Amino acid sequence: MSRILLIAWALFSVPAIADTLPPSYDRISFSASAGESVENDILMATLYAQQEGNNPTRLSTEINQAISQAVTLAKQQPEIKVQTLDYTTHPIYRNNTITGWRVRQSIRLESRNASAISQLIGTLQETLQLGNTQYTVSPERQQSVQNRLTTEAIQAFRQRAELITREMGRQDYRVVEMQINENGSSPRQYAMQGRALMAEAAPTLEAGTQRLQVQVSGTIELKPN
């Protein structure tokens, strides 16, 4: 009997709860955005050492020596960050038979000083090969710009909401929901496979800019006059 009473109470309580909800008036969804072209301030480069032969142990030793020397040289410049990346050993097949081995390891350089890292790249190409370089915006600069753009985008959203409200002949509105999306373009990349540059030749690179944007999307509800 108690179960029947509970179900009956639930059924009758639904319309009662609905009657207590605030009325919903005209709702309009739209978006506003703010963007800015920001100059890239960090240069990153990937270089690698690769050897092929029949003796994987000897190849591994040669690769380790080349990478170790490169890391030591890079660490002599405190403004340049260096990180070792993937180390791989792959068999080389011919007619379904292993005929040799390929050993490879990479390092990544990163710095705000493009001139210093460019000169280091030229020096390291005596023993390493350049994989790619790319410019990007530092996290600190990106966060600072996006904070400012968020303020501008919200202001633009409010201004548009007020315009819509006036054009619809209403006096006031309220924000029902809002989403804030941040985005930027991909880092500017320069692919240079193999020995794209002569040894000791420092590459000339232009930092360029990338577009950062903040979009505010939301729904407003027009209040009745």
N, C-alpha and C positions, 0 to 999 in steps of 0.2 A: 504494500500500500504506500509506503514512504517513497519508493521509486517512482510510482505513478504521480504522486504529488510533486516530486522534484521535477519531472519532465514537464508537467503542466505549468509549473512556475516558470521554467525556462522559456516555454513557448510564449507565455503572456508577458514575460519581461522584455523580450526583444523589441516589440513596438514601443514599450514604455521607455527603453533606453534610447531608441531612435528619436523619440519625441523630445529628449533632453539635449540632443546634439544641436550645435549652432547651425542656422540655415546656410546653405551654400548658394552664392550668387554667381554672376558671370565670372568665369575664370579664363585667363588668357596666358598662353605660354610664349615666351620669346627669349632671345639671348642678346648679350652685348659683349664686346671684347675690347681689349687693349693690347697693343703689340709694340715691339721696339727691336731694331736691328742692333745687335750687340757685337762688339769686336771680340774675336777669339783671343784668348790670352795664354793658352797652354798648348805647347807643341809636344806630341808624342810620336815616337818612332820605334819600329820593331826591326831588329837585325837578327840574323841567324848564322850559325856555322853548320855546314853540311859536308859530309864525306861519304864516299862509296868505296867498297873494297871487299876482300875476302876474309879479312880478320876483324871481327866485330870488337874484340878487346882493344886492338891497336886503334881502330877508328874512334872508339869511345874515349880513349886517352887523349887523342888529338883534339877531339871536340871539347873535352873538359878543359884542356889547356887554353884553347882559343877563347872560350867563354870566360874562364877565370881571369885571363889577362884583360879582356874587355871590361869586366866588372871592376877590376882593380883600377883601370884607367878612368872609368866613369866616376868612381867614388872619390877621385882626386878633386872633383868639382862639386862642392856641397850643394850648389843650386840645381844640380841635375839628380833626379831620382832614377835609380836603376833597379830592375827586377828581373830575375830569371824566369823563363816561362817553360813551356812543354819540352820534354826530352823524349825522343822517340827513336826506336830501332826497328827497321822494317826489312824483311828479306826481299831480295830482287829475284824474280822468277824469269826463266826462259825455257820454253817448252815444258812447263809444269815442273821444272827443277830449279832449286835454289842455286843461283850462280854467284850471289854476293849479298852484301848488306848495305843499307843506307842508314846512317846515324845523323840525327839533327837535333839541335837545341837552339832556342831563341832567347833574346833579352829584350826588354822594353825600357826605353828611356823616356823621361818626362821632365819638362822644365818650362818655366815662364820666360826664360832667356832663350829666345829662338836662335840668336847668333851663336851662343855657346854650344847648344845642342847640335846645331848645324855643323859647326867646326868639328865636334866630336864624331859625328857621323862620318865626315870625310876621313878622319884618322882611322876609325874602326874598320873602314872598308878595305884596309890592307889585309885583314884576316877574316872579316865577316861580310855577309851579303845583306843588302838592304831589302827588307820585305815591304814595308809601307810606312808612310808618315801621315799624320792627321792633326788638324787643329781643332780645339774645342774650347768652350767657355768653362772657366773654373767654377766649382760648386759655390764658392763664396760670391762671386760676381753674379752667377745665375740666380741664387737665392735673393740677393739684394734687388736685382731688377724685377724678379717675379713678385716680390713683396710690393714694390711700387706699382706694378701693373695690376695686381689684384685690387689695390685701392682704386685705381683709375677705372677698372672694369666694373666694379661695384657701383661707383658713382655714375658711370654710363648707364648701367642697368636701372638705377633709381630715376635718372633723368628720363629714360624712355618710358618707365612705368608711369611717371607723372604726366608725360605727354599723352600716352594712351588713355589715361584716366580722364584728362580734360577733353580729348577728342570724342570720347564716349559719353560725354555729358555728365560725368560723375564727379564727385568732390573728393573722394578718398578711396584708398585701396589698402590691402594688406598682402604681404608675401606669404604664399602657401608653402612653397618649397624652392630651394635654390641649390645648384651644383656649381662648383668652381673647378675648372679643368686647366691645367698648366701643360704647355707643350713647347717644344723648340725643334728646329731642324736638326738633321743628323750632322755629326762632326764632318768637317771638310777633309776629305781623305785624298791622299796622293799615293796611288799604287805604283810601286817601282820594283818589279820582279827581277831577280837575278842581279848581276852587276850593272845596274842601270847607270851608275856614275863611275867615273874613273877613280881609282884609289887616291885619297887625300883631296878629292874635289868636294868642297862643301856645297850642298844643294842650296839653291836659292828658292825660298818659299814665301808666299804671300799669305798672311794670316786670314784676311777676309773677315766676314761677319756671318752671323747666323740670326735667324728671326726667333725671338722669344715672344710667346703670346699667352695671355690668360683669357679664358672665355667663361663668362657667367651665364648660366642658363637657369631659368626658373619659371614659376607660375605665380601670377598675382590674381587676387580676387577683388573685383570691383564692388564696393559697398553701395547700397542703395542710398539715394538722396533723402 
